Amino acid sequence: MIDLASLLAKSARGVMREARMQNRLSRRTEANKLRSTLYGVQGGEGESARGIKQHRCDAAVAQLVSEIERYKALAAQ
């Protein structure tokens, strides 16, 4: 006979694990998009591939990165 409680617990753990994996993947994707927006895409062509760093200076990108980190810290509170 199958224990329903253990079956539900295994199912819940599987769902939680899948949710954690999706969260990690979305954060990684967001980080890659942010990095390409700030620094550009290597081997890309056109204005969209250049990134903010090519239009402004290194100091401007560093300031943007620090502001983004500050906003993330505020959102986490």
N, C-alpha and C positions, 0 to 999 in steps of 0.2 A: 504494500500500500504506500502511496506517495504522501509525504508530509506536506500539506499545503503551505504552511508557514515557511518552511525552508525553501520551497519552490518560489514563493513570492519574494523572499529575501534575496535569492540568487538573481531573480529577474530585476529587482530594484537595483542591486549592485551593478548589473550589466547596463542598465539605463544610465545610472550615475557615471559609470566609466565612459560610456559613449558621449555623454554630455561634456565631461571633462576634456575628452579628446577633441570634440568639436570646438570647444572654447579655446583650447591651445592652438588649433589650426587657424581659427579666425584671428586670434591675436598675432600669430606669425604673419598672416596675410596682411593685416593692418600695418604691422611693422615694416614689411617689405614695400607696401604702397607708400608709406611715409618716407622711407629711405630713398625710394626712387624719386619722389617729389622733391625732396631736399637736395639730393646729390646728383640726380639724373640717372639715365639708363645707359650702361656701357654698351657701345655698339649700336645705339639707337640713332635715328635721324630725325631732324626737324626740331622745332621749338619745344615740343612736349617731352622730348627725350633729354633735353639739356638740364633741367632741374633748376631750383632756385639758386644754388651755388654758382652756376654759370652766369646768372643775371645779376647777382649781388656779390658780396664778398664773403670770405670765410667767417668773419665776425658776425655777419647778419645771420648766417645759418646756425652758428653756435648760440646766438641769442634766441633764435626760434626754437632750437632743441631744448634750451633751458626753460623757456616758457611752456613748452608742451609738457615737459616733466613736471613743472609746477602745477599745471592744470590737472594732470593725472593724479598727483598727490592730493589735491583738493577734492577731486571727485571720489577718491578712495576713502575719504574721511566720513 
